[in-house]
Amino acid sequence: MTRTLRPGVWRLALLGAAALLLLVACDKAGPPVTQATVMVSNPGDVYSAQTVDILVAVQRGSTLASTVQLALVSAEPGITATDVTSSATMVTMTVHVDAGVPAGRYPIAVSATGGATVESDPVDLNVLGIEPGAVRGQMRSSLIPTPGDSGFPVPPAALGASGFNQRSYVPGEDVPLAFDEMRAVPGEVLVRFRKDAAPLLGTQGVGQDALLVQGTTLRAPANGLVAGTLQRWHADGVSTVEDVIALAEALQRRPDVVSASPNWIFSVHQAPALYDLQWHYPAISLQDAWAQETGESSPVTVAVVDTGYQDHADLAGIWLPGYDFVNLDADPTDGGDPYADYVSHGTHVAGTIAMRLANSPLVAGVSRGASILPTKVLADEGFGTFEQIMAGMVWASGLAVPGYSYPSGWTIPANPNPAQVMNLSLGGRVGECPAELAMITSYLASQDVVVVVSAGNSSQPTGMFAPANCPGVITVAATGPYDERAYYSNFGSQVDISAPGGNFDYEYFAEATGGHFGAGVFSTTKVNGADSYAWFQGTSMAAPHVTGVIALLLASDPGLGFSGVYDAITSSAIPMSADQCDRPSGEECGAGLLDANAALGGTPSLPWATAPEVTVGLWACSAADCSDVDLLEPADFEENGALTRAYWPLDFQDVPPGTYLVFGMVSAPGASVENLMGGQVVEVTSGGVANAVFFAVPAAP
């Protein structure tokens, strides 16, 4: 192949060419020069088995013929060039370096023959040896790690009849219900007095070390009153939360007090018991996002425009009064047959978006404060009309959309709880976005109502599918557990972002349960009228991840609006490569994979203390199947670290060509399965990139 020169080498070559041109120019402009000269540009560096171009300048003078034959002069037989016959002043020659030429500096020159023979001064050709290759790819773990930091699942503990082994800090499970109640340190109030408060305190209190409030004596801290500083004061005999609150409120009314508050007790925010099954949350760094915002600071109303809802213990208290646009009544429940294909679709979607810790839920939702407005536009079987969907969107927004009115004969009550965000995990192949729907989506966006839609499950461009191709919406493609587009997900220029939607082509091992499961999205359902949980896959499951993160964003900053939300999630997304998107360009999967923590402005955290350890190595082989490799011997190349995703990205550079075994191990001390391992044989070629994708599975006992 012809080698591409590095920028520094190009500069040297250009300087040499400039000097040669100057020589030629001077010859043309000045008196005749009789001396013949051949000059060669600096060839720079080249790998063995490759080629490099050199620039040759010929000054013929009075001795060389107008047409000359240029030949390479080299003492190394593996460095050659094809002779060139030319009448030009400047000529390019291609120098070939055989694969057998070892690294080193080799002098080369060029001779010009025609009437006479003239040879250039030698220049050094720096041969670098055989160009190394690279090994890239993924070691995919069948154990998908779950954060073990404070606030997330830690040691296994029996949960009774549920059969799941996982410690939960959800009130009522492994910790008392009081963890979710309002709690304060008995008798303690945090008070900040004004800087000029000391004289007033002396006249109204019981000296500088005590204060009388509503007949209760508060004692100052040991260092006495320090005005202008927040200090902890104590009242003996005040034990109930209500009495401490009353004491703080009385202090707050004093003219010499800046602030007064009970010394509240905060508990860790632990994930639900089955969080270990929800691989799709660590995939979007949700555990770090919750450190920024849980959704409780300024609760957001989210409309789930879907099949309606079903009561579920995990979701109690999240539902607002909704509406049924299929039957035109105020009961938006999903009453479908428990074995219907789409049963509990809306409930599954809602369970991904929101949860309440007070319910002692078994599975997590993204926002702990969002309320769900169930807007039934699809029948229990999962089908709905365009008319129903448009009406549901307008009603859920609480807006009067210019140019739109409900169908004739429909008497629809006003929505007292307008949604700030809508999730539409639905769509159809309709071609271009219908004008009526485009009018609605555009207007909602202009009024800062954020509409999130699924891209579709046909593995086709989104251009034919509405509402994914409509203006003013955020369209979401689906990924599987290894951050690549799920085989079914639509793609294309209308996709804005990608998020986990599941992929049943893969299974994963869950430490909490000791079982293997299809890698779908795990959320709430009903089965035979009973509360249950299930894995679903589809872009329908990807969209609510984005919707839930948007609810967190709006809880953190209610004034963001559509453009602020859009910028936050797209500018922080993790770009996907063409290989990950399985398309000519990664941009067909939008801005990339949703990163909840980055969208909320969080900085990446260090791996948690209990994260599994990974070691991946490359061993050079003599046998084609690498049967000669001794894994107890040190690897020729090695990477190691903590496993915080479902895979370890391989990136071995400067690997000499040859056959290699790439082998990895995941070590999770204390887990039900402590070691996983796997490997693959790869062939590394000169300058090539070997792609290695293999699974680490439980090691044989």
N, C-alpha and C positions, 0 to 999 in steps of 0.2 A: 504494500500500500504506500501511497505518497504521504510522507509525514507532514503534519501541520506545524510550522515553527511557532515557538512561544514568542510573546511580545518582545522580550529582550533580544532574542535571536533575530527577529525581524528588524529591530533597530540596527543591529550590527550589519545585517545584510544590506539594508538601505544605505548605511554610511559607506559601505564598500562600493555599492553600485553608484553612489553619488561621486565617489572619487574616480571610478572608471569613466563615468560620463564626462567629468571635468577634463580628464586626460584626452578623451576623444574630441571634446569641444575645443580644447586648446590647439589640437592638431589641425582642426578645420580652420580655426581663426588665425593661427600664426604661420610662420614659415614652414616649409616642408620638413618633416622629421623622417630621417632615413632608418632609425633603429626600430625594429619590430619588437612588440611587447605583448605578452599574454598575462592577464591578471585574473585571479579567481576570488570570489567573495567567500567570507568565512561561512563554512557549512553548518556550524553549530553542533547540536547533539542529534543522535539518531539511535534508535533501538536496532538490535540485530533482527534480521528477517524483515526489515523495512527499507524504505528509500527516502532520500532527501534530495531536493533540488539545489543546484549551485548555479551561480551566475558567472559567466565567462565573458571578459571583454578582450577583444582582439584589436591591436594597433598594428596594421600591416607594414607600415613604413615602405621601404624600397626593396625589401627582401621577400616578403610573403606575397603569395598570389592573392588575387581577389577572392577566390574560393579556396577555403582551407578545410582540412579534416582535423577535427578536434578529438583527442583521445585522452582518457584518464590514465594517469601514471600513479600506480600504487604498488607498494611492496607486499601488501597483504592480498593473497589471491582471492579471498572472499569479498573484496571490495572492488566492484566493477561498475562500468558505465558503457552504454552503447555509444560507439563513435558517432559523431555528428558532422556532416558536411554542410558548410554554410558560407554565404558571402556577407552575412550580417556582422555588424560591429559588436552587438550584445547577443549572447546565446545562452539558453538555459540547458543544462545537462542534468540528467537524473542519475544519481549515484545509488547503486544497489548494494546493500549489506547483507551477506548471507547469514542464515541462522547460526552457522557454526563459528562466526567471528566473535571472540570473547570481548568483554568490556575492556576498553583502553583507548588511548589516543593514537591515531594513525595519520602520518603525513600523506597527503595526496597532492598531486599537481595535475595540470592539463597541458598537453603539447598540441601545437598547431603546426600542421604539415601542408605545404603547398609552395613549391619553389625552394623552400628551406624548411627547417624544423626549429621552432622556438618553444621553449618550455617555461611555464610560469614558476614563480617561487612557490614552495610547498606551503600548504595550510593544514592545520590539524583538524581531522574529523574525529569527534568524540563519540565513540560507540558505547552505549550504556548497557549492552547485553540484551538478552531477551526481555521484551516488555512484559511486566507482570500483569496478571489479571486480577479479578476481584470475585468474591462470593457474597451475594446479597440474598435476602429473602426473609423468611420467618420460621422460627421454631414455635409451633402452636401448642399451647398447653391445654390438655383436657381438664385441668384444674384451673378454673377461672378465679383469680384471687379476689377477695373482698377485703376492704380496708379494716384493719384491726386497731386503728387509732382510738383514742378516747372518743366515744360517741358512736362507735360502730361495732358490729358483731365481734365477739371475742371467744372465750372458751366455750366448748359445747356443754350444755346442761339439759337434762331431760325436761320436756314440756308435756309430760303426761300422755294422754291418749292421742295427741296429735301425731306422735311418732317422729317428730322432728327434733333433732339435737342441735340446739343453738341457744346461746345466752342472749336474752333480750332485755334491754333497759326500758321497754315499753311498760308504763304503769299497769300493774295488775298481773304481770307475768312473772318475771324474775325479780322485780323490784316492787315495793308497795305502791298502791294507788296514790299515796300521798305525794309521790314524785311528780304527779301532774297537777297537784293542788297548789294554791297560793300559800307559800311558806316564808316565814321571816324568823330571824334570830329573836327569841323572846327578850323583850325589854330593851332592845338596842335600836337607836335612831342615829342616822348619819346626818349631821348638821353642819352647815357652813354659815357662820355669823359674819356680818359686815365687818370691815376692817376697823370701823369706828364704834363697834358695838360694846366694847368693854365697860364704859361708864354706865350705859343703859342696863347692861347685864347686872352690874353691881347694885343698882337701885331696884330692879324688878325680881332679882333672884335671891338666893340664899348664900351670897358671897360669890367669889370667883370660881369656886370649884363645884357649885351645885346650882340648879335652876328649878324653880317651882312652876309647873305647868298643869293647870286644871287639877290642882291638889296633889299632883304626883311630883316627886322629887327626882330630877335627873342629875346623875353625877358625871362630872367632866372626866375625860381620860386622865391618866396618871400625870401627864405633863401639863395639866391645867388647860385653860382656855387659850387657844391660839386663833385670834380673830382672822377671818379671811381664808381659813384652811378648813377643808372637810374633815370633821372629827367624829368619832363614835362615842355617843353619850349613852348612859345606861340607867334604866329605871327598874328598881327592884319590884317584884310583885306583878309586873305587867307581862303576861304570858301569852295571851291569845293574839292572833294576827289582827283581829278587829281592834283591840285596844292599842296595839302598836301603831296601826294606821291612824287612829284617832289622835294619838299623841303627836305623830309627825304632822298631821294636818293642823293641829293647834299651834305647833311651833312655826309652821310655814306662814301663819297669819301674823306673826310678830313683825314689827317694822325693822328689827335689827337682824332678821334672818334672811339670808339669800336663798337657801334651800334646806329642806328637811325631808327625809325619806326613811322608811323602815329599812333595816339591813336585810334585804331580800335574800332568800336562798335559791340559787340556780342549780338545776340538775343537768347532767350531761344529756344531750339530745341523741339518744341511741336509736339505731335503725330497727325495724321490725324483725321478727324472728325468722322470716323467710327471705330476708334481704340477700342472703347468700345465694339464693336462686336467681336473683335479679342482676345477672351479669351486665345488663344493659345500662345500669347506672354508673358503676365505675368506668364504663366505656366513654361516658361523657363527663367524667371528673365531677360527678354530682356530690361526692363526699366532701370535696374541697369547696364547692359552691355553697353548701349548707353552712360552712363557716362564715360566709359573707351574708347570706340571706336565706331564711327558711320559708318565707312567704307569709309570716305572721305579723310583720311590722305594719303593713298596710294592705289588708286582704283584697284580693282581686276577684272579680266575677268573671267566670269563664263559661261560655255557652258551648255545650257539646251537642252539636247539630248532627243527630244520629238516629239510632233505633229507640231512643228513650232510655229509661233506667230501670234498675231493679234494686229493691232494698238489699242491703248487704251490711253485715256487722262492721266491716272495715270502713264503710263509707257513711255511716250514720252521721248526720249533722252537716254534711257537705252540700246537700241538695237544696236548691231554692225552688219556689213554685214555678213549674214549667208549663209547656203547652204541647198538645198533640195535634199536629197539622195533617195527620193521616185520617184521624177520626173526628177532628175539629171539636175537641173538648179539652178540659183542663187536667186530664190524667195522662201524662206522658210516659206511662210505664211500658216496659217491654214484656209482653205476656206470651211470647212465642213458645212453641214446643221446645223442651229442653234439648232435643236432639237436632233442632234445625241448624242449618249451616251457619247462620249468623246470630244465633241466640247470644244474648249478653254482649253484643258488640259495643253498644254505647256504655255499658257498665265496665267492660274491660278497658275501654279508652279512658273513661273517667278515673278509674283506679290508677292509671299511669300518671294522670295530671295532678291528682290531689289526694290527701289523706289527713286524718286527724289523729295525733298521738293519743288523745284521750280515749279513743276507741280500742286501745290495745290491738292495733291492726297486726295481721300476720305478714302483710306485704306493704311495701312503701309506695307512695306517690311522690312526684317531684316537689310539689308545693304543700306545705303543712297548713297554709292559711287560706288557699283559694276556695271559693264556693262554686259549685257547678249548677248551671242553669240548664236543665235537661230540655232539649228542644227536639221533639220527635218529628222527624220528616221522612223517616224510612219505616216501612212496615216491619213486623217482627221477623220476617224472612230476609230483611235487608234491602228491600227495594223501595224506592220512593220516586215521585214525579218531580220534574223540573219546577212545576208550579208550587208544590209543597216546600221544596228546598228554598226557593227564593222567598216565599212568605215567611219561613222559619228564620231565615237570616235577617230579614228586615225587622221582624218582631223581636228577635233576640237583641238586636242593636238598640232598640228603644227609640230609633230615629224615624223621622218622616223622610223617606228617600225621594228626592224630587223626581217626578216622572213615574213613580211606582205607586200602585194602589192594590189592596188585596182583591182577589177575584170576586166577581159579582156574587152576592148572596152570602159571602163569608162575613160573619160578625166576630171579630177577633178582639178580645180584651187587651187593654194596654199592658205592657210589661213594666212592672214597678222596679225591676232589677236589671237595668241595661247592662249588657256584657261589654267588658273592655277588650276581651279576647274571644275568638270563636275557633273551635276545632271542627273541621269538616273532613273526616276520614271517609270520604266517599268521592264518587266521580263517575264519569261515563265517556265513552267514545262518541263525541258529537262533532268533531272537526274544530273549526275556529270557535273561540269562546262566544256563546250567544250574546247578542247586543244587550238584551235585557239584564242578563247576569253580569256582564261587564259594567253596565251602568251602576248596578248595586255594589259590586266589589270596589269599583273606583271611588264611589261616594263614601263608602265605609272607611276606606283608607284615608280619604281627605279629612274625615272626622276623627281620625286616630283610633278607629276600631281595627284591631289587628286580626286578620283572618288567616288561619293556618290550614293548609290543605295537603292531602296526601297526593303523591305523584302518580300513583296507579301501579298495578301489579302485572303488567303485560310485557315487561322487558322491551318496551318500545319508546320512541321519542314522545315526550309529553305534549307535543304540539297538537295532537288529535284529541286530547283528553281535557274536559272541563270538570271542575273549576281550576285544575292545575295550570291551565294555560291562560287564565284570566288575569287582567291587570289588578294591581293592588292587593295581591295575596302573597303569602310566603309558602312556596311549594317545597315539599320535603320528600326526598328519596330515602330508601332504606338500606341499612348496612347490616351485616351479620356480626358474629362475635370477634372477627379478626379484622375489623375496620375496612372491609371491602364491600362494594355494592352487592347486595343480595341478588341472586340470580333472577328474581322475578321483578325487581324494581324498575320502573320507568326511569328515563334519564333525558338529558337534553338541555337546551339553552334556557328553558323555563324553570329548571330546578334551581332553587336558591341555596339549599343546604341539605345535608344528609344527616340521618340519625338512626340509632338502632331500631330495626324493625323485625329482627330475627331471621334465622336461616336454618330450617330443619335438615339441611344437608349435613349439619354438624351436630355432634352431641358434646355435652360437657359433664364433668364430674362435680357434684356439689358436696363440699365438706360437711355442710349442715345436716344432710340427710343420708350421705353415703351412697347415693344413687346416681345413675346416668340419665340425662334428660336431653330431649331435643332442644336446640338452642333457639327457642322462640322467646318472645317477650312474656314475662310472667305477671299476671294481674288478676283482678277480681272477676268472678263470673257467678252464675247460678246454674246448678245442675239438679234437675228434678225438684225444683223449688227450694233447694237448700243452698246456703252460702258455700261457694267453692272458689277454686283458683284454677287457672289454666294457662298454658303457653299458646299464644297465637303468633303467627308471622304475617307480615304484610306492611305496606307503606301506611296502612291504617294505624299500625302500632308505632311507626316512626314519628308521625305528625304529633301525637300527644307529648312526646318527649320535648319537642320544640315548644309546644304550647305551654307545658309546665314551666320551662325555663323562662319563657316570656312573662308568665305570672310572677316568677321570682323577680325579674327585672322591674316590672311595674310596681311590685310591692316595695322594692328598694328605692325607686324613683318614679312616682306616679305621673310625672310630667314628661316622660320620655316621648310618648306619641309613637306613631307608626314608623317614621323615619329613624328615630332614635333607637327603637327596638331592632329594626332591620339592620342598622349599622352595627349595633352591639353584637348580634349573633353571627353576622357574616364576616365582620372584620376580625373576629376572634376565632373563627373556625379553623380546624387543622386541615390544610390543603390535602387533597387526595391525588395520588399519581394516576397516570393513565392505566397502569396495571391494576391499581386498587379499584378504579371505576370500571375496569374492563371495557374501556372505550378508547378511541383515538386520543382523547384528551380528558384529563381529570376534571376539567371544568364542566363536563357533562353531568357531574355529580354536584354541581353548585360550588359554593365557596369552600366546601369540604365538610369534615365531620364536626358536628356540634360539640363545643367545649363549654359546658355550663359555668365552670369556675372562671375561665378567661372572659366570658361574656359579662360576668359580674365584676370584673376588674381584679379578680384574685391573682395572686402570684402562685406559680406551681409549688406544691409542697414537697418535702423530702419523702421518700418511701416510708411507710409506716413500719414500726418496729418488728411486727410479726410477718411482714411480707415474705413470701417464699424467695429463696435464693436461686439464682440461675448461673450455670456455667456452660458455655458453649465453646467447643474447640474444633480445630482443623488438624487432621493427621495426614501426612503424605503417605501414599500407598504405592506398593509395587504391583500387587495383584489387582486385577480389574474390579473385583468385588470388595477390595480392601480387607480381605480375610487375614492379611498379614499384620493388621494394626493391633497393637497392644495398648488398650485404653488406660493401662496403669502407667504407661510412659507419658512424659510431658507432651502436650500438644505443640505442634509447630506454631499455631496461632490460637489465641484464647480471648474470650470476652466473658465478663461476669458482672453481676449486679443483682438488684432486687426486681422481682417480677410484680409489676403493678397493673399490667394489662393482661389480656388473654394470650399474648404472644410476646416473643422476644425478637426484635428486628436484627437480623444478621447484617453485618457490614464489615467484612474482612477485605482490606486493601493490600496492594503490593504482594499478591500471592504468586509465586513462580508457577508457570504452566505445569500441569500434571494432574494426576488423579488423587482425590482427597476424600476422606471420610469426615463429614461434618456431623458432630454428635453433641447432644445437649442433655443436661440433667436439671430438673427442678427439685429442690429440696425444701420440704415444708415440715420441719420438726414439730411433733405433737399433733399433726393432722392424722386423720384416719388412714390416709395414704401418704406416707412421708416422702416417697421418691417417685418421680416420673422421669422417663428417659426416652430418647428416640434419636434417629440419625438418618443420613442419606449420603450416598456416594455421588460426588460431583466431578466433572471434568473441567479444569480451568485451562483456557487457551490464552495465548499471548494477546494482551490487550482486551480480552473478552470479559464478560461478566457472567458467572455461573449463577443460576437462580436455584436456590434451595428452599423448599417449603416442606416441612415435615412436622409430625406430631410427637409430642412427649406424652406417653401414656404410662399408667401405673406399672412399676417394675414388677417382674415376676417374684413371688416370695422365695 
